[in-house]
Amino acid sequence: MKLILANCAVENGNRGCVALSLSTMFILKQLLESKNIPYTFYLPNSGHSEMGEHILRSGGLELKYIAIPDISCYNKRNSFKNIVQIKQFISTIQIYKHADAILDIGQGDSFADIYGKGRFNWIYGQYSLGTKFKIPYCILPQTIGPFNDSKLMKRAIKGIQYAKCVMTRDRQSHDYVKQLTPNKEIIECIDVAFFMPFERKTFNKDFIHVGLNISALLWHGGYTRDNQFGLTLDYQKLIRDIISYFLSMENVKLHLIPHVVGGERHIENDYAVSYDLYEEYQNDNLILSPLFLDPIAAKGYIAGMDFFMGARMHATIAAFSSGVPVVPMAYSRKFNGLFIDTLDYMDMIDMKACNEKQALQTVMDCFKSREEEKTSIKNRMQTVVQERKYLLTKKINDFLL
């Protein structure tokens, strides 16, 4: 089978986006190989500058895929400046013409206008190509919406209607899409990153190891730098309060664990913010985690924690899916839809509905009851998550075969 995996980023500093991509390939690999079906994965949005075959090896996992140009962004004015681009364009057209299906992960939550019109247009480019070449389209589990722009909403509805299979990763998205397209079958599944493999890292058992993921995007006030996501608390103050609380305990090692990383300072780079705080506090009980080269390594490190908090959703999914008591720090409804509605997991901070004092109290309470949280997570993994894994695999199988 020739499968186009749309909006799957692999070469990207956002380890959450990469986790979705690797998990998608891992699930498809397991399914197709179990049926002895040869396959090729084509990734038009991989992030690689070098086109062609790539192999990713991490944690005992090997994934092969072919990076192809994103021809949805080609136009006469800016493209085809050299013969190489023309050849790549023609060969990519042939890939689309002969593709068996497009499976689109939408970078998890980008089929919406929460990040702006430009991001939506980029994501929607693959829908346009699917329609143009009449390729069966599957919307993999993701957050869909919200749409405040009526024009973007109309385009989104058109894309949803075209898709042969539509899956969401949370109940709120399911209900939202059902309102937009009442006659369309919508399947509520779960985030594919729950099923990403990992190798648990171990730490000195003489201490309680607490992980804190700090979102640089929230630290800087969003892309607009003016509290873009409408938080009702001072995020920087809350982070400092959390750090001070845990550093006051001699038996706790607090790990700052970035999940969006890069070698340069920019508004999204969690590592830069974490590094600055690590240097500022100069405390032996404050640890800066390594800069992870892939999300599998990040998940393995997070899995070694005794307690975890974070505002990057896939950092919190890494904790939950590896059995670590976790407090998700929500800045959009994607958290509420997944953790509260789908998983019935209430130990969460809604940063759009509380102040710093209330948020810190939640952290303190959850830390004290972390063993109960651990039992609750184990139960959800064995029931809700497993049920949705079965449903996810079945729906993909029905779509492809």
C-alpha positions, 0 to 999 in steps of 0.5 A: 500500500502507498500511504500519504501521511499528511501533516506528520512532522518528524524533523521538528523541535516540537516533540509532541508533534513528532510523537503523533507522527511516530505513533501513527507510523508505529500503529500502521506498521503493526497493523499492516505487517500483521496482515503481511501487507507491503507498504510505503509511507510518504510524508509531505510535511515531514520537516526534512529539507532533504527529500527521499527515504529516511529511517528513524531508530529509537528505543528499539523501534525502526520506522522507514518513510519517504519525505516528499515535497508539500506540493500544496504550497507550490504556486507559479509566482514563487516556485519552479525556479530550477529544474530540481523543483520541477522534477520533484513536483512531477514525481510527487504528482505521480505519488498522489495519483497512485496513492491508496489513501491519505491519513491526516493527523493534523499535527494534533490540534491544528485543524482549527483557527486557534493558531491563526489562518496561516496554520489552518491554510497549511494544514488544509492544503492536504485536504485540497490535494485529496479532493483534487486527486480523489484519494480516500481520506482519513482524519486520524484522531485529533482535536478539531475546532474551534472555528471562530472564522466563519469562512474557515469553518465552511472550508473545514466542514467541506474537508470533513464531509469529503473524508471517508473516515473521521476520528477525534481524540476527545469527546468535545471535538466529537460533539463539536464536529457532530454539530457541524456535520450532523449526518456524518459518522464521527468516531471518538477515539484517543490521542495516538501518542498513548501508544508510542513505545518507550524505555523507562529511565530510572533515577536515584530512589533516595529522592522523590523525582518530580517533573515540570514541563514549562511551555515557552509559548505560554511563558511569552504570552503566546505568539502575540505576546499579549496573553493570546490564550486568555489565561486567568493567571500569571503563568510565570508567577505560577511556575516560580511558585511551583518551583519554590514549593518543590525546592523547599522539600529536601527529599525532592529532585525537581526536573525541568523537562522541555518538550519543545526544543531547539538550538536557538532561542525562539518563542516556542523553545521550552529548553531556553526558558528552562535553562534560564530558570535552572541557571537562575535558581542554582539549586542542587535539587533542581535538574535540567533534563537533556535536550531530547532528540526524539519524543521516545527519549522524552517519554522514557525520561518522563516515565521515570518521574514519581510526579509530573506537571506540564502545559505541553499536552504530549508531555502530560500524555507521556506521563499518563500513558507511562503510569506517572501521576500527572497534573495537566496545565490546560490552556485550551479545550483540547486538555479538558476534552481529553483528560476530563471528558474522555478519561474522566481524570479530574486532577487538572489545572484549567488556566483559563478559569483559576488564579495562581493560588488555586492552581498551586493548591491543586498541585499541592493536593495532587502531589500529596495524593499521587499514589491514589492518582497512580491507581486511577491512571492504571485503571483508565489505561486498562479500560478507557485507553485500551477500548479506544485502542481497539476502536482506533485499530478497527477503524483504520483497518476498515478504512484501509482494507 
